Amino acid sequence: MSRLSAVRPAYWISGVLLVVAVVVPLLVPTYAKADPHLWGFPFFYWYQLMWVFLSAILVSISYRLLRAEERRRRAAQGLGDPDAPDADADTKEAGQ
């Protein structure tokens, strides 16, 4: 089995979301026009501002997907929840 087939779908989906968030706003033909206007603003301005919010949403979705995948991976390996307080660290500190 190749290493590529071992990559989980969450990583692919996150990668695609991040590529869309970065590449689409850089495609000049998609926004190189003045019409239509929205509340008096030319298309270029409101389109770019729209992508600021869309990119934030896409990055947030990607983060949540990767975080859930990391939790599943750690649970499968018996490592526990990475967000839970570390009980071992408390016992080590108490013993010192």
DAGI-V172935 format. One line per field, one symbol per residue. ss: DSSP state (H for helix, E for strand, L for the rest). phi: phi as a letter, one per 30 degrees, with the letter a starting at -180 (. if undefined). Layout:
BEGIN
ss: ???
phi: ???
END
This chain:
BEGIN
ss: LLLHHHLLHHHHHHHHHHHHHHHHHHLHHHLLLLLLLELLELHHHHHHHHHHHHHHHHHHHHHHHHHHHHHHHHHHHLLLLLLLLLHHHHHHHHHL
phi: .ddddddddddddddddddddcdedddeddbdaccddbhicdeedddddedddddddddddddddddddddddddddididdcddddddddddddd
END
